[in-house]
Amino acid sequence: MTDVIDADGFRANVGIVLMQGDQVFLGQRTGGRGWQFPQGGMRSGESLEQALFRELNEEIGITQAHVSIVGQTERWLRYRLPPRYIRRNQQPVCTGQKQRWFLLRLKGEVSFDFTRTSEPEFDSFRWAAYWEPVREVIYFKRPVYIRALMELASLAFPRGKQPAFPAWWDEVTERDRRAADLPGSPD
């Protein structure tokens, strides 16, 4: 099966915000190349949920039985790849990602397995505060992380107990929030 890349060069992709309690799973990319949420491309003929559960299994070794779906973003969230990350020798050329983000909750204790593929995405993980991934993710994915976490926050914390923005929030997100027309932390 092949990845789904639209006419504008955006690769269809699912992003996964996995929660345990009030914290989110943050995977360390293999070789210490930063931290991010599990995510991956949709294959031709796959539904969003099929791609979600395949990626969950491939990247962190858990299955649908281990999680419940709390919700998902209403629409595709997009980011463009910086020129140095575009693989121009592949056709069709992928110039960015369009992602549907899912919020999942673990149903109980699990053991993660990062060795399900020949090229593992992660080699370790940590549980992080809800907003922390915004600071940890590579810069060009940051606007999508902001939008996804803000949209999913009311589902993640349904009783209005959404965590406050951390002290670093405005400094780290200012440019990205302006570009995405998103609010800053309340004064």
C-alpha positions in Angstrom: 0.0 0.0 0.0 1.1 3.5 -0.7 0.9 6.7 1.3 -1.9 9.1 0.4 -0.6 12.5 -0.9 -3.0 15.0 -2.2 -2.7 17.3 -5.2 -1.1 20.1 -3.0 1.6 17.7 -1.8 0.2 17.1 1.7 0.5 13.6 3.0 -2.6 12.3 4.9 -1.6 11.5 8.4 -3.0 10.6 11.9 -1.6 12.2 15.1 -2.1 10.5 18.5 -2.4 12.3 21.8 -2.3 9.4 24.3 -3.2 10.2 27.9 -2.8 8.5 31.2 -4.4 10.6 33.9 -3.6 14.2 33.2 -0.3 13.4 31.3 0.5 12.7 27.7 2.8 10.2 26.1 5.9 11.8 24.6 8.2 9.6 22.5 11.9 10.3 22.1 12.7 9.8 18.4 15.2 7.1 17.8 18.8 8.3 18.2 17.8 11.2 20.5 16.4 13.3 17.6 13.8 15.1 19.7 10.4 14.3 21.2 7.0 14.0 19.7 3.6 12.3 19.7 3.1 9.1 17.7 2.0 9.9 14.2 2.1 8.4 10.8 0.8 8.4 7.2 -2.4 6.9 6.0 -2.2 4.2 3.4 -4.3 4.0 0.3 -7.7 2.4 1.2 -7.3 2.9 5.0 -9.9 4.7 7.1 -8.7 7.2 9.7 -9.3 4.7 12.5 -7.5 1.9 10.7 -4.5 4.2 10.2 -4.7 5.3 13.9 -4.6 1.7 15.2 -1.9 0.5 12.8 0.3 3.5 13.7 -0.3 2.9 17.4 0.8 -0.7 17.1 3.8 0.0 14.8 5.2 2.9 16.8 4.5 2.0 20.4 3.3 -1.6 20.4 -0.2 -1.3 21.8 -3.5 -2.1 20.3 -7.1 -0.9 20.2 -7.9 -3.0 23.2 -5.5 -0.9 25.3 -7.2 2.5 24.6 -10.4 4.3 24.2 -11.0 7.1 21.7 -12.0 10.3 23.5 -12.3 12.4 20.4 -10.6 13.9 17.3 -9.9 17.2 15.7 -12.8 18.5 13.6 -10.7 19.0 10.5 -7.3 18.4 9.0 -4.5 20.4 10.5 -1.6 21.1 8.1 2.1 22.0 8.2 4.6 22.5 5.5 8.0 20.8 5.6 11.0 23.1 5.5 12.8 22.7 2.1 15.6 20.6 3.5 13.1 17.9 4.6 11.4 17.5 1.3 12.4 14.4 -0.6 12.3 15.6 -4.1 13.4 12.2 -5.5 10.1 10.6 -4.5 6.9 10.8 -6.5 4.6 12.3 -5.7 6.6 14.9 -3.8 5.4 15.4 -0.2 5.6 19.0 0.8 3.9 18.7 4.1 1.4 16.8 6.3 -2.3 17.1 6.8 -3.2 15.5 10.0 -6.3 14.4 11.9 -5.5 14.2 15.6 -7.0 11.7 17.9 -7.2 11.9 21.7 -6.9 8.5 23.4 -6.9 7.3 27.0 -5.2 4.3 28.2 -7.5 1.7 29.8 -4.9 0.4 32.2 -1.3 -0.4 32.6 0.6 -1.3 29.4 4.2 -2.1 28.3 5.3 -0.1 25.3 7.2 -1.9 22.5 9.2 0.3 20.1 10.6 -2.6 18.1 7.6 -3.5 15.9 9.2 -2.2 12.7 12.6 -2.5 11.2 13.1 1.3 11.7 11.6 2.2 15.0 10.2 5.8 15.4 11.0 5.9 19.2 13.5 4.4 21.5 12.1 5.7 24.8 9.2 7.8 26.2 8.1 9.8 29.2 4.8 11.0 30.5 4.6 14.8 30.2 2.3 17.6 31.3 -0.4 18.3 28.8 1.2 21.5 27.2 4.8 20.3 27.4 4.9 18.7 23.8 4.5 22.2 22.3 7.9 23.1 23.7 9.6 19.8 22.8 8.5 19.2 19.2 10.5 20.3 16.3 9.8 23.9 15.3 7.9 23.3 12.1 5.3 21.0 13.8 4.7 23.4 16.7 1.7 25.3 15.2 -0.1 22.0 14.6 0.6 20.8 18.1 -0.7 24.1 19.5 -3.9 23.8 17.5 -4.5 20.1 18.2 -3.9 20.4 22.0 -6.1 23.5 22.2 -8.9 21.9 20.3 -8.7 18.6 22.3 -8.2 20.2 25.7 -12.0 20.4 26.5 -12.2 16.7 25.8 -9.1 15.8 27.7 -10.3 17.8 30.7 -14.1 17.7 30.5 -14.9 19.2 33.9 -13.3 22.5 33.0 -10.0 21.6 34.8 -7.8 22.3 31.9 -4.3 22.9 33.1 -3.0 26.5 33.1 -0.5 27.4 30.4 3.0 27.1 31.7 5.2 30.1 32.3 7.1 29.6 29.0 3.9 29.4 26.9 3.8 32.9 25.5 7.5 33.1 24.7 7.6 29.7 23.0 4.4 30.0 21.0 4.1 33.7 20.2 5.0 33.5 16.5 3.2 30.3 15.9 0.0 31.5 17.6 -0.1 34.7 15.5 0.4 32.7 12.3 -2.5 30.3 13.4 -4.6 33.1 14.9 -4.7 31.4 18.3 -5.0 33.0 21.8 -2.2 33.4 24.3 -2.3 32.5 27.9 -5.0 34.5 29.9 -3.6 37.5 31.8 
